[in-house]
Amino acid sequence: MKTLHLLTAAALLATACASPLAGAVPLTTDPAKSSVTAVFRQMNVPVEAKFKTFTANIDYNAARPEASKAAVDIATASMDLGDAEYNREIAKKEWFNTAQFPKASFVSTSIKLAAPGKLNVAGKLTLKGRVAEVSFPLTVKSEAGKQVFEGQLPIRRLAFNIGEGEWKDTSMVADEVVIKFRVTAGQ
């Protein structure tokens, strides 16, 4: 009888661990409704550049956000400044050096509930071969049956060696950059 109770308890535990409430659920990103941009100032004029190619892998558990995780890869050569000449310039060694560092990535290490619909996310940002611990607030809401994750991550470009040589001059291109993102994903 004891063995039957142990087997029943083990089966119930296995079922609970396999349920969506126990772990995070992998979501599929909707590229048409998602975006990643970089906002900065060039000669004190605001510029917003769009990254055309990125992937976001999100395993999300609304009931237990701490069980969630996220990973984002951005093709650095996909940055679009709205001008082909500028796009070629930004791919060069002085900027993103896309030949040697074709992607930037973020991998979460912690996701915590801050308030209803608000999360605090921490993780590792890798950009141009440099890794930094970062954290930022994130909002999450349901929209048309999907989850929408929105946030902003402020960084300093010189910390990642973006803008070498004469481009270290922050009077031309500001050091402060804000990575803005909106990721729409569902099952």
C-alpha positions in Angstrom: 0.0 0.0 0.0 2.9 2.4 0.9 4.4 1.7 -2.6 1.1 2.6 -4.3 1.0 5.9 -2.4 4.6 6.7 -3.3 3.9 5.8 -7.0 0.7 8.0 -7.0 2.6 10.9 -5.3 5.4 10.5 -7.9 2.9 10.5 -10.8 1.1 13.6 -9.4 4.5 15.4 -8.9 5.5 14.5 -12.5 2.2 15.8 -13.8 2.5 19.0 -11.9 6.0 19.6 -13.1 5.0 19.0 -16.7 2.0 21.5 -16.4 2.4 25.0 -17.9 2.0 26.5 -14.5 5.1 24.8 -13.2 7.6 26.1 -15.8 7.8 28.7 -18.5 6.0 28.3 -21.8 8.0 28.9 -25.0 6.5 31.6 -27.1 6.8 32.3 -30.8 7.7 35.8 -31.8 5.5 37.7 -34.3 8.1 39.6 -36.4 5.5 41.8 -38.1 4.4 43.1 -34.7 7.9 43.3 -33.1 10.7 45.8 -33.3 14.1 46.7 -31.9 15.6 50.1 -32.4 18.5 52.2 -31.2 18.0 55.8 -30.3 20.9 58.2 -29.9 21.9 61.8 -30.7 24.2 62.7 -33.6 25.4 66.3 -33.6 22.7 66.8 -31.0 20.0 65.7 -33.4 17.9 62.6 -32.3 18.3 59.5 -34.5 16.3 56.3 -34.4 17.8 53.3 -36.2 15.9 50.1 -36.7 17.4 46.6 -36.5 15.7 44.7 -39.3 16.8 41.2 -38.2 16.6 39.8 -34.7 15.3 36.7 -32.9 13.7 36.6 -29.5 13.3 33.3 -27.6 11.0 33.8 -24.7 9.8 31.2 -22.2 7.2 33.0 -20.2 5.2 32.0 -17.1 2.8 34.8 -16.1 2.0 33.0 -12.8 5.7 32.6 -11.9 7.7 35.2 -13.8 10.9 34.1 -11.9 10.6 30.8 -13.9 10.7 32.8 -17.2 13.7 33.3 -19.4 14.6 35.3 -22.5 17.3 35.4 -25.1 17.6 37.9 -27.9 20.0 37.9 -30.9 20.3 40.9 -33.1 22.1 40.9 -36.5 24.3 44.0 -36.2 24.6 44.4 -40.0 20.8 44.8 -40.1 20.9 48.2 -38.5 19.1 50.7 -40.8 19.9 54.4 -40.4 17.7 55.2 -43.5 20.7 55.7 -45.8 22.7 53.0 -47.6 26.0 54.9 -47.1 25.4 55.3 -43.4 24.5 51.6 -43.2 27.8 50.6 -44.8 29.7 52.9 -42.4 28.1 51.5 -39.3 29.2 48.0 -40.4 32.9 49.0 -40.4 35.5 48.1 -37.8 35.2 51.5 -36.0 31.5 50.9 -35.3 29.9 47.4 -35.1 32.7 45.5 -37.0 30.0 43.2 -38.4 32.5 41.0 -40.1 34.0 39.9 -36.8 31.0 40.5 -34.5 27.9 39.7 -36.6 25.5 39.7 -33.7 24.7 41.3 -30.4 22.9 39.2 -27.8 21.1 39.4 -24.5 20.5 36.4 -22.2 18.4 36.9 -19.1 19.7 35.7 -15.7 16.8 36.9 -13.6 13.2 38.0 -14.2 11.2 39.3 -11.3 7.7 40.7 -10.8 7.9 44.4 -9.9 4.1 45.1 -10.0 1.2 43.9 -12.0 2.2 44.0 -15.7 5.8 45.1 -14.8 8.9 43.0 -14.5 12.5 43.7 -13.6 14.9 41.9 -16.0 18.6 41.3 -15.5 21.1 39.6 -17.8 24.2 39.6 -19.9 24.5 41.9 -22.9 27.2 40.9 -25.4 28.1 43.6 -28.0 31.2 43.8 -30.2 32.9 41.1 -28.1 32.3 42.8 -24.7 29.9 41.4 -22.1 28.2 43.5 -19.5 25.6 42.8 -16.7 22.5 44.9 -17.4 19.1 45.4 -15.9 16.0 47.2 -17.0 12.2 47.4 -16.4 9.9 45.6 -18.7 6.1 45.9 -19.2 4.1 42.9 -20.3 0.5 42.8 -21.4 -1.9 40.6 -23.3 -3.0 41.9 -26.7 -5.1 39.9 -29.2 -4.2 36.6 -27.4 -0.5 37.3 -27.4 2.0 38.6 -24.9 3.5 42.0 -25.6 6.9 42.8 -23.9 8.1 46.4 -24.1 11.1 48.1 -22.6 14.1 50.2 -23.0 17.7 49.4 -22.2 20.1 52.4 -21.8 23.7 51.7 -22.6 26.9 53.7 -23.3 28.3 52.9 -26.7 31.9 53.5 -25.7 31.7 50.8 -23.0 31.3 48.4 -25.9 34.0 50.0 -28.1 31.4 51.2 -30.6 32.8 54.3 -32.2 36.6 53.8 -32.3 39.3 56.4 -33.3 37.9 59.8 -34.2 34.4 58.5 -33.4 35.1 58.4 -29.7 34.3 62.1 -29.7 30.9 62.3 -28.1 30.2 65.7 -29.4 29.6 64.1 -32.8 27.8 61.0 -31.7 26.6 60.9 -28.1 27.8 58.1 -25.8 24.2 57.4 -24.5 22.2 55.0 -26.6 18.7 53.6 -25.7 17.8 50.2 -27.1 14.0 50.2 -27.4 12.1 47.0 -28.0 8.6 45.7 -28.5 8.3 41.9 -28.8 4.9 40.4 -29.5 4.8 36.6 -29.0 2.3 33.8 -28.5 1.9 30.0 -28.5 
